[in-house]
């Protein structure tokens, strides 16, 4: 298994912001940055690659569910989900939870509880 690389070049102010804004998730950010360093170094085994990707995707969903303080923040993440699924359709098969979150939003819009996101409005016009 690949040894993680300790990320030491993060600005202390940025780290403090992460800790305040994402008290549950900031350590996962560090782990993902460590994973990225292993990717860049090369030679990561397939098991490590899968675990690192899975960890990152789960963090996206966890942030959407737990760390978005406003609907505007959730809309930004939904836009990123749409872009990601459009660019890499295999993600939908590996992590269907992204489509579930988008479908959930669509049902809320149909019920009149939520508004369309800005990118959804632009795509329809």
N, C-alpha and C positions, 0 to 999 in steps of 0.2 A: 504494500500500500504506500502511496506517496505521502511524504511528510509535509504537513502544512508549513507555509512560510509565514512568519510573524510580520504583520503589516505595521511598520514603525514610522512610515513617512506621512501619516495623516495629520493634518493641521489640528492642534489641540482645540482650537475654537470650533472647528467642524465636528470633532468628536463630542464636544460638550453639547452642541446643537442636536446631534443624533441622540445623545442620551436623554435630553429633555423632550424632544419631539417623539422619539420612538423608544420609550423605556423598555418595552418588551422585545424589540427587534434589533437594537443597535449592535448587539454581539453577533447576530446573524449576518449583518452587513460585513463585519470584519471577516467572518468565515468565508463569505462569498468572495471578498477581495483576496483572501488567501488562495481560494480555489482558482481564481483568475490568474494569479501569479504562477500557479502550477501549470495551467493551460499554456501560458506564454512561454514558460520554460521548456515545455514539450515533454513527451515521454510518459504522459499520464495513461494509466491502464484503463480499459473500457469500464470497469466497475467504478473507478473513481470518477470518470466522466459522467456516468449515469447518476451517481449519487450527488455530484456537484450540481448538475442541471436540475435534478429533482429538488434539491435544497433551495435553489434559486426560485424555481417556479412556485414552490410552496410559500416562500417568503412573499412573492407578489400577491398571492391570494390572501395570505394572512394580513398583509398591510391593507389590502382592500377591505377586508372584513373588520379589522380591529383598529387600524391607525388612521383612517381617513376622517378628519374632524368635520368636514363639510361635504355636501353633495357635489360641490365644485371639484374637490379633490378626487372624489370617486369618479366623476365624469372624466377627469384627466387619465386616471388609470384605465377606465373602460376604453378610452380612445387608444391607449397603448396596447391593450388586449386585442382590439380589433386590428390594429396595424400588425401586431405580432402574428396573429392567426392568419391574416392575409398574406404575409410574407413567408410564413413557414407553416403550411397546412398540417404537417405531421404533428405539430404541437397539440392540435385538437384531439388527435387519437391518443396521444400519450398522457395528456392532462386535460380531460374533458371538462374539468371544473371551470376553465376560462369561459367556455361556451355556456355553461350553466349560469354563470354570473351575468353574462350578456343577455341570455334568454330571460333571466329573472328581471333585469332592468326593462326589457321589452314588455313583459307582462305588466309591470308597474306603470309603464307609459300607456299601454292599452287601457288600463283601469283608471287613468287620469290622476294617479297618485304622484307620478314623477313626470318631468318634462323631457323632451328629446334632448340629447347632448348636442353641442354646437356642431360637431363633425357629422352627426346624423342628419341634422337640418341641412347642412351644406351638401351632403350626399344626395339628398332628395330634391334639391332645388336646381 
